[in-house]
Amino acid sequence: MANFASLDSLLNTTAGMDVLRNNVKQDDGTDTITGVSWFKFNNVVAASLYASGNSWIGFGATLEQLKVWRRDTAMFYLYRQEGTIGSTKFLKIRWEGYSHYSTTDVSDALKYEVFLFEDGGLYLNFVTVPDSSYVGTNQLVCGSNTYSFSVSASTPIEYSFYPQDATGSTWLVA
């Protein structure tokens, strides 16, 4: 497990990451990722994570909990990295694919990174955002609570999600 001085050194790169899916199309299926014991979402330990070809991630459950441009997309690459920033543990997942299942046009490229932190926080970094006029669903769904966030075509953006309780059941989106 590597130690990093700052989050900035981990952004927009696959350096040091394990390749879990390497240029193999995942359309409607879900890949299982080894999670961590120190992160809870909706009072469930994220021992496994689930990354869908339709651009959502489940934390400890095969549920659409983090929807990132969620629509009928296709994933071609999936990466995982675990380490520390200073003394804080993190798990980084990177999803790469296209905003529509039937294209590999560069204008439809979608790439994003999701960080889970030991303090319970989540961080979402859009690396590449499609030029598409049809933006998919962007939400954090936790039980009966849904937190929407905005994404605009061609505009990389980042979001932080802060748990408001010890179980990771309610969140603040910034």
N, C-alpha and C positions, 0 to 999 in steps of 0.2 A: 504494500500500500504506500503510494508515493505521497510526500508532503509538499504542498505548494504554499507560496507566500501570499497569493491573492487569487480571488475569483477571476480577475481579468486574464490571468495566464491560462485559464481553462476554457475561455470562450472562443467560439468560432473555429474550433480545431478538433481533429480526431487524434492528434498526437498522444501517444500513451494509452489509447483506448483499445479494449478488446473488441474485435469484430465478431458480432453474433450472426449477422446476415450480410452476405457479401455478393451484391449484384444479382440477387435471386428475388424475383417478384413475389410479394406477399399481398394478395388482393383482399379477400374477405376474411382471411384467417388471423390468428393471434399467436405471437411468439411469447414464450415464457422466459423471463429473465430472473436470474438469481437476485434476490432483494437483500434486505438488511434487517437485523433484529432490533435496531434502535430507532426506527421510524414507524409511527402510527398514523393511519388515516382512517377516520370514522371509527376509532377505537379498535382497529384491526392492524396487527403488526404486518408490515410489508415484506414478509419473508420471500415472496415472489412478486414480481411485477409482470404485467401483461401489456404488450405493445401490439396494437392492431394495425393491419394494413389499411384500415379505414381511418387512421389517424386519431386514435385515442389510447390512453394509458390507464390501466387499473393498478391500484396500490394494494396488494394483498388479496385482491378479488378480481375475477374476470368480469368487471363492470366498467362501463364507460364513465370513468371518474374525472379524467382530464381530457376534454375534447379540444383538439387543436386542429382547426380548419376541418372539422369532422364532416366528412361526406364520403362518397365512394372513391377513395383515393387508392394509391398503391405504394407500398414501402419496398425499397430495394436494398437499403443498408440499415443496419441497426448496430449500435455500439454501446459498450458499458465501460465505466471506469469508477473505481472506488479509491478514496484517499482522504487526506486531511488538508484543510486550509488552516495553517497555524495548528491549533489543537482541536478544531471542529471537524468532525467526520462528515463526508459527503458521498453521495452516489450520483453519478452523472449518466444519463441515458441520452443518446443522440439518435434521432429518427430522420431518415432521408428517403425521399421518394418524390411523388408527383401528385398534384391536386386533383387529378382525374385518373381513374384506373386504366384508361385506354390510350394514354399518351406518355411519351417521354420527351416532350418538347421542353427546351430549356426555360421557356416562359411559364411553364407549369411546375417548375421545380419547387419543392417544399422541404425545408430542412429546419429542424429545431432541436434544442437541447433542454432537458429537464434535469434540475438538480434537486435532490432530497438532502436536507441538512439535519444533523443530529438534534438541533433545537426544535425540530418539527416543521420548519419552514420549507417552502417549495419556491423554486425560481425557474421561470420559463424564458428562454432566449430564442427568438426567431432569428435564424441565420439567413435563410432565403425565403422570401414570401412570393407566391405566384403573382403573375400579372393579371390573373383572372378577375373578371367582373363579378363572378359568383364566389363569394366568401362563404366558407362552410361555418358550422357552429363552433363557437369558442366559449367553453364553459368549464368551470370546476363544479362537479356534482358530488355532494357529500350527504348521503341519506336523502332527507326531504329538502335540503338546502341546495340551491343552484346559484352560482356566482358567474355572471357573464362578463366577458372582457372583449374589447374591441380590437380588431385587426383590419387593416386596410391593405388592399392589393399593392404589391411592390414595395411595401414599407416595413422593413425589419423593426421589431419592437420587443420589449422585454417586460415581464410582469413578475412581481413578488407576491407570494401568497403566505400570509402569516396566520398560524393557528391561534384561535382565541380561547382555547381551553386545552387541557392536558390530553384529551383523547383525540384531538384532531377532528372534531365534529363540526365546528364553526370556524369560519375563515374571514380574513380581511384581505382584499385584493388591492394592490397598489402598483 
